[in-house]
Amino acid sequence: MTAEGEALAGGMVNAGAVFRRGALVERPAPRNAPALHAHLLALKEHGFDAAPAPVGLTEDGREQLTFIPGDVALPPFPDWAMTKAALASVGNLLRRLHEAGTTVATDTGAWWPRDLADPEGGTVLCHNDVCPDNVVFRDGRAAALIDFDLAAPGRPLWDVAMTARYWVPMADPATAASLYPAGLDAPARLRTLADGYGLSPRDRAELPGVIEQATEVCRAFVARRVADGDPAYLQALTERGGWERWDRVQTWLADHRTTFTAALLN
């Protein structure tokens, strides 16, 4: 422990600014912290205990949340986080979040970030950033979601699509190789995620197209950050193959749409 507490991985936006102090985590508060905290507390009251519980806000603009013990996979992602059982458990956890969310009224009058939000909107608060870095595991199974900074109302299917991008992953083999173990079977893993979630036949048929839509939104998000001169995104873009990588991923998704649909439905 330092004077600041134990430093935790904070992702690209909050790197170096997240600390654990005993049973609490202190991190920069998002702009919509009051509405988000109220929503997280309401989820907990309705039985969803797989997210940090808000404790309060500090005078210097930080939030305090309960610490959730467990393992978090950081890039390059380890084999234990990429098992079939781990992937299915991520789908199940996301389904639990959405089911609890249907029982909680989303504050539509509050400001919610649009960075990765469903462009078609919706009534369920989606996490929008269920990447390996934001899932806490215990005994090889997804136990909790953290970092709700990009949460916003949308379709549950949108959240499944965003999750698939990170967990399958929905990227061509050359792109995936930079962060993921070799040999992952994307169509089979997409089916595993859908099965773990319990996705309906109708949503399964729509999922590949929504993943392509989500990829476009993510690319636009990165483009805005790069245009603003964000050093973390500039560095990541350069190190991960530039815009050519995004072109390759989007072409690969379109070329394999039929394969993904067949894997989901057959």
Secondary structure, 3 states (H helix, E strand, C coil): CECCEEEECCHHHHCCCEEEECCEEEEECCCCHHHHHHHHHHHHHCCCCCCCCEEEECCCCEEEEECCCCEECCCCCCHHHHCHHHHHHHHHHHHHHHHHHCCCCCCCCCCCCCCCCCCCCCCEEECCCCCHHHEEEECCEEEEECCCCCCEEECHHHHHHHHHHHHCCCCCHHHHCCCCCCCCCHHHHHHHHHHHHCCCHHHHHHHHHHHHHHHHHHHHHHHHHHHCCCHHHHHHHHHCCHHHHHHHHHHHHHHCHHHHHHHHHC
